[in-house]
Amino acid sequence: MDLLRVRTPSAPAWPAIRLARMSKWLVTGGAGYIGSHVVRAFRDEGIEPVVLDNLSSGLEKFVPKQVPFVLGDIRDQELVTNTLIDHDCVGVVHVAGYKYAGLSVRDPLATYSNNVTGTASVLAAMDLAGVKHIVFSSSASVYGTPDTELVTEESPNHPESPYGESKLIGEWLIRDVVRAREAITGVCLRYFNVVGSGSKDLYDASAHNLFSLVCAALVAGKTPTIFGGDYDTPDGTCVRDYIHVADLAVSHVAAAKALAKGDKLLPAYNLGSGDGLSVREIMDMFASVTGIPFEPEVAERRPGDPARIVADGTAAARDIDWKMRHSVTEMVASAWKAWQHSAG
């Protein structure tokens, strides 16, 4: 296969006797911003991860040298199946996907191909390989614009972009496979705005996320931009629920361990803070933390962006070790530190 490259560590990261007792988990998209933090969270728990990534947005340098890395696409079902079998994986954390709501409006086919066809491929590979557990990277975008201050897992699903629709379909696929295959268990984790960095060498390289856009602009000596200043919010800018990427990663591992133990989990959990900040408030915090005064430019709205979405994370706190371990100030400071390190 043209896209296949396998990197096998020359030496184990842990003693061989300990490796034999551990269950390996495949992390799709493990070279990306979120996936790389999940990989490190697994290693912190003494569980060996295996990474599969096509590097369309991930960076191979984010994958620790001791971690097996397979270059390939999740839509290549044979490759995913062989990877699961070759590494004796017991579960999958499925992070890989096309994650940009605004771009999905312009290119829905790419979104559905990556997120729906890709998820179906991963599930089919799991079935063939006899792999029993999946933790799925879903999204707050399945809710669209809620009609309540806080969304719960029972809030109606009204996605407003092909991206949100593709994530909801991914959840349906997992639900239906779990129903059809009693041996397979799964849980969907609905992300809100994932920001910050758990290590100065891991940064959000996206050209579309708020924190990365602000950091990139400030590093380049440019003025950050707000997309839309006329929303029905107190200051006219979108209100979001910001969570630290390292906190998110911890709950992925907790969910994986719970599935492996046979704990009964909800089909989906919100990983949210219960509190919201506007984009303008985040800009003000960046100016304060970095010491760089600026007045952001205001551009047109981006398609697919709801005005406000904030989540109740009570259920996740109860079942999968979800908690806000970092303040928003720490989120901004860690993101800025990682960006400065990458630029230097």
Secondary structure, 3 states (H helix, E strand, C coil): CCCCEEECCCCCCCCHHHHCCCCEEEEECCCCHHHHHHHHHHHHCCCCEEEEECCCCCCHHHCCCCCCEEECCCCCHHHHHHHHHHCCEEEEEECCCCCCHHHHHHCHHHHHHHHHHHHHHHHHHHHHHCCCEEEEEEEHHHHCCCCCCCECCCCCCCCCCHHHHHHHHHHHHHHHHHHHCCCCEEEEEEECEEECCCCCCCCCCCCCCHHHHHHHHHHCCCCCEEECCCCCCCCCCCEECEEEHHHHHHHHHHHHHHHHHCCCCCCEEEECCCCCEEHHHHHHHHHHHHCCCCCCEEECCCCCCCCEECECCHHHHHHCCCCCCCCHHHHHHHHHHHHHHHHC
